């Protein structure tokens, strides 16, 4: 792991809050890191791809430090959080964003695919929370945003592995929020719709209200500074899916078939 920089004292000058972002080598995580750094923030970046992390950090070398990490490794996640805090100071805010998507439906149903997505998308966040929350609880303050997806709202075609991993994150955050509130830890849930990233580029179907990743990063950054529990975007698309959660199955399934052609 590479903490970079000139040590803890130099990085704490000015008291600028520190944000840790996982999955920061591409997509929303990368765009958010760049947005926050351009706004004057300090950012610790983690992902598996060291080369892409380094390239991202070069866009604002004085504001970014890289800490390569595979979030499915529990011990490595704990060690990374410790390394960030020993190098840069306390993590004020964490955006647990690392995730992946593999389409799965009846024809290619696989326990291996389901397990892989749960390990990355769900357990990767659990490992981050396990490392962060005791430190934030001891300080009596902290801020964690967990990136789930609107695919976790209700079951969608081809998302038989992805959707459950994101639904688990939504449930996890809802369950933890009261405890976090009492401990002085601000917990937020992030539910993006379709954002133009390398992951959505794999989709072979039309994506309504596809959002440029830079716009998504700006909306997410604004949401992190807001007081709300959930940050959902793009608004028009996510409102429709929120309404769909209220439908009975006899109305929901025909609507999904019509909308997706499934």
C-alpha positions as CSV (number, residue, x, y, z in Angstrom):
1,X,0.0,0.0,0.0
2,X,1.2,3.5,-0.8
3,X,0.2,6.3,1.5
4,X,2.3,8.8,-0.4
5,X,2.9,12.4,0.7
6,X,5.0,13.9,3.4
7,X,3.5,12.3,6.4
8,X,0.7,12.9,8.8
9,X,1.5,16.5,9.9
10,X,1.8,17.8,6.3
11,X,-1.5,16.2,5.3
12,X,-3.3,17.6,8.2
13,X,-2.4,21.2,7.5
14,X,-5.4,23.4,7.3
15,X,-7.7,20.8,8.9
16,X,-9.3,19.8,5.5
17,X,-11.6,16.8,6.0
18,X,-10.4,13.5,4.6
19,X,-12.7,11.3,2.4
20,X,-11.9,7.7,1.7
21,X,-13.4,6.3,-1.5
22,X,-13.4,2.6,-2.5
23,X,-13.9,1.6,-6.1
24,X,-12.1,4.8,-7.0
25,X,-10.2,3.7,-10.1
26,X,-13.2,4.2,-12.5
27,X,-16.8,5.1,-12.8
28,X,-18.6,7.0,-10.1
29,X,-15.9,6.5,-7.6
30,X,-13.2,8.0,-9.8
31,X,-15.4,10.9,-10.9
32,X,-16.3,11.7,-7.3
33,X,-12.7,11.6,-6.2
34,X,-11.7,14.1,-8.9
35,X,-14.7,16.3,-8.1
36,X,-13.9,16.4,-4.4
37,X,-10.2,17.1,-5.0
38,X,-11.0,19.9,-7.4
39,X,-13.2,21.4,-4.7
40,X,-10.2,21.5,-2.3
41,X,-10.8,18.2,-0.4
42,X,-8.4,15.6,0.6
43,X,-9.1,12.1,-0.8
44,X,-7.8,8.6,-0.1
45,X,-8.4,6.4,-3.1
46,X,-8.7,2.6,-3.0
47,X,-9.3,0.0,-5.7
48,X,-7.6,-3.2,-7.0
49,X,-6.2,-1.5,-10.1
50,X,-3.1,0.3,-9.0
51,X,-2.3,1.7,-12.4
52,X,-5.7,3.4,-12.8
53,X,-5.6,4.6,-9.2
54,X,-2.2,6.2,-9.8
55,X,-3.5,7.8,-13.1
56,X,-6.5,9.3,-11.2
57,X,-4.3,10.6,-8.4
58,X,-2.0,12.4,-10.9
59,X,-4.9,14.7,-11.8
60,X,-4.6,16.3,-8.3
61,X,-1.4,14.9,-6.7
62,X,-1.5,17.4,-3.8
63,X,-5.0,16.3,-2.9
64,X,-5.1,12.6,-3.5
65,X,-3.3,9.6,-2.0
66,X,-3.7,6.0,-3.2
67,X,-4.1,2.9,-1.1
68,X,-4.6,-0.2,-3.4
69,X,-7.1,-2.7,-2.0
70,X,-9.3,-5.7,-2.8
71,X,-12.4,-5.1,-0.6
72,X,-13.2,-8.8,-0.5
73,X,-10.1,-9.2,1.7
74,X,-11.3,-8.5,5.3
75,X,-7.8,-8.3,6.8
76,X,-6.5,-6.1,4.0
77,X,-9.4,-3.7,4.4
78,X,-8.7,-3.3,8.1
79,X,-5.0,-2.8,7.4
80,X,-5.9,-0.2,4.7
81,X,-8.1,1.9,7.1
82,X,-5.3,1.8,9.7
83,X,-2.7,2.8,7.1
84,X,-4.8,5.7,5.9
85,X,-5.4,7.0,9.4
86,X,-1.8,6.6,10.4
87,X,-0.6,8.5,7.3
88,X,-3.3,11.1,6.7
89,X,-5.2,11.3,10.0
90,X,-8.8,10.3,10.8
91,X,-11.1,9.3,8.0
92,X,-13.9,11.9,8.3
93,X,-16.0,10.5,5.6
94,X,-16.0,7.2,3.7
95,X,-17.8,6.4,0.4
96,X,-18.0,2.6,0.2
97,X,-18.5,2.4,-3.6
98,X,-16.6,-0.6,-4.8
99,X,-18.8,-3.0,-6.8
100,X,-19.3,-5.0,-9.9
101,X,-22.1,-6.3,-12.1
102,X,-22.5,-9.6,-13.9
103,X,-25.9,-10.1,-15.7
104,X,-27.6,-13.3,-14.6
105,X,-31.0,-14.7,-15.5
106,X,-32.6,-18.2,-15.9
107,X,-30.4,-19.3,-18.8
108,X,-27.1,-18.6,-17.1
109,X,-28.1,-19.0,-13.4
110,X,-25.0,-19.7,-11.4
111,X,-24.1,-19.9,-7.7
112,X,-20.6,-18.8,-8.5
113,X,-21.9,-15.6,-10.1
114,X,-24.2,-14.9,-7.2
115,X,-21.4,-15.6,-4.7
116,X,-19.0,-13.4,-6.5
117,X,-21.3,-10.4,-6.5
118,X,-22.2,-10.8,-2.9
119,X,-18.5,-11.0,-2.0
120,X,-17.7,-7.8,-3.8
121,X,-20.8,-5.7,-3.6
122,X,-22.1,-6.7,-0.1
123,X,-19.2,-8.2,1.9
124,X,-16.8,-5.5,0.5
125,X,-19.0,-2.9,2.2
126,X,-19.3,-5.0,5.4
127,X,-15.5,-5.2,5.6
128,X,-15.3,-1.5,5.2
129,X,-17.9,-0.9,7.9
130,X,-16.2,-3.3,10.3
131,X,-13.0,-1.4,10.0
132,X,-14.5,2.1,10.1
133,X,-17.3,2.1,12.6
134,X,-15.4,1.2,15.8
135,X,-13.0,4.1,15.0
136,X,-15.8,6.6,14.3
137,X,-17.7,5.4,17.3
138,X,-14.7,5.9,19.6
139,X,-14.3,9.5,18.2
140,X,-18.1,10.1,18.5
141,X,-18.3,11.3,14.9
142,X,-18.0,10.2,11.3
143,X,-19.8,9.9,8.0
144,X,-20.2,6.8,5.9
145,X,-22.1,6.6,2.5
146,X,-22.8,3.2,1.1
147,X,-23.4,2.9,-2.6
148,X,-26.2,0.5,-3.4
149,X,-28.4,0.8,-6.5
150,X,-32.0,1.2,-7.5
151,X,-31.7,-2.4,-8.7
152,X,-32.1,-3.2,-5.0
153,X,-35.5,-1.7,-4.8
154,X,-37.3,-4.7,-6.5
155,X,-36.3,-7.6,-8.7
156,X,-35.4,-6.8,-12.3
157,X,-34.7,-9.1,-15.3
158,X,-31.0,-10.1,-15.7
159,X,-30.2,-8.8,-12.2
160,X,-30.8,-12.0,-10.3
161,X,-27.3,-11.8,-8.8
162,X,-26.7,-8.0,-8.8
163,X,-30.1,-6.9,-7.4
164,X,-29.9,-9.1,-4.3
165,X,-26.5,-7.8,-3.4
166,X,-27.7,-4.2,-3.6
167,X,-31.0,-5.0,-1.8
168,X,-28.9,-6.4,1.0
169,X,-27.0,-3.1,1.3
170,X,-30.3,-1.1,1.5
171,X,-31.5,-3.4,4.3
172,X,-28.1,-3.2,6.0
173,X,-28.1,0.6,6.1
174,X,-31.7,0.8,7.2
175,X,-30.9,-1.6,10.1
176,X,-27.7,0.3,11.1
177,X,-29.0,3.9,10.9
178,X,-30.6,4.2,14.3
179,X,-27.5,2.9,16.1
180,X,-25.3,5.1,14.0
181,X,-27.4,8.1,14.8
182,X,-27.0,7.4,18.5
183,X,-23.2,7.0,18.1
184,X,-22.8,10.4,16.3
185,X,-22.1,8.6,13.0
186,X,-23.9,9.9,9.9
187,X,-24.9,7.0,7.6
188,X,-26.2,7.6,4.1
189,X,-27.5,5.3,1.4
190,X,-26.7,6.0,-2.3
191,X,-29.0,4.5,-4.9
192,X,-27.9,5.4,-8.5
193,X,-29.9,4.6,-11.6
194,X,-28.2,4.3,-14.9
195,X,-24.9,6.2,-15.0
196,X,-22.5,6.2,-18.0
197,X,-19.6,4.0,-16.6
198,X,-17.6,1.0,-17.8
199,X,-20.1,-1.2,-15.9
200,X,-23.2,0.1,-17.6
201,X,-21.4,-0.1,-21.0
202,X,-21.8,-3.9,-20.7
203,X,-25.6,-3.6,-20.8
204,X,-27.1,-4.7,-24.1
205,X,-30.4,-2.9,-23.6
206,X,-31.6,0.8,-23.7
207,X,-31.0,2.6,-20.4
208,X,-33.6,5.3,-19.6
209,X,-32.3,8.6,-18.3
210,X,-28.6,7.5,-18.7
211,X,-26.6,10.1,-16.7
212,X,-23.1,11.3,-17.5
213,X,-20.7,10.2,-14.8
214,X,-19.5,13.7,-14.1
215,X,-23.1,14.8,-13.4
216,X,-23.6,11.8,-11.1
217,X,-20.5,12.8,-9.2
218,X,-21.7,16.3,-8.7
219,X,-25.1,15.2,-7.5
220,X,-23.5,12.6,-5.2
221,X,-21.2,15.3,-3.7
222,X,-24.1,17.6,-3.1
223,X,-26.0,14.8,-1.5
224,X,-23.1,14.0,0.9
225,X,-23.4,17.6,2.1
226,X,-27.1,17.4,2.6
227,X,-29.1,16.1,5.6
228,X,-31.0,13.3,3.8
229,X,-30.5,9.6,4.4
230,X,-30.9,8.5,0.8
231,X,-29.2,10.0,-2.2
232,X,-30.9,8.7,-5.4
233,X,-30.3,9.9,-9.0
234,X,-31.2,10.6,-11.7
235,X,-34.4,12.0,-10.0
236,X,-36.9,11.3,-12.8
237,X,-35.9,7.6,-13.2
238,X,-35.5,6.9,-9.5
239,X,-38.9,8.4,-8.7
240,X,-40.5,6.0,-11.1
241,X,-38.8,3.0,-9.4
242,X,-39.8,4.2,-6.0
243,X,-43.4,4.2,-7.1
244,X,-43.0,0.8,-8.6
245,X,-42.0,-0.5,-5.1
246,X,-45.6,0.3,-4.0
247,X,-47.3,-1.8,-6.7
248,X,-48.8,-5.2,-6.0
249,X,-47.2,-8.1,-7.9
250,X,-50.1,-8.4,-10.3
251,X,-49.4,-4.9,-11.5
252,X,-45.6,-4.9,-11.1
253,X,-44.7,-7.9,-13.2
254,X,-46.7,-6.9,-16.3
255,X,-45.1,-3.4,-16.0
256,X,-41.6,-4.8,-15.9
257,X,-42.3,-7.1,-18.9
258,X,-43.5,-4.1,-20.9
259,X,-40.7,-1.8,-19.9
260,X,-37.9,-4.4,-20.5
261,X,-39.2,-6.7,-23.1
262,X,-38.4,-9.6,-20.7
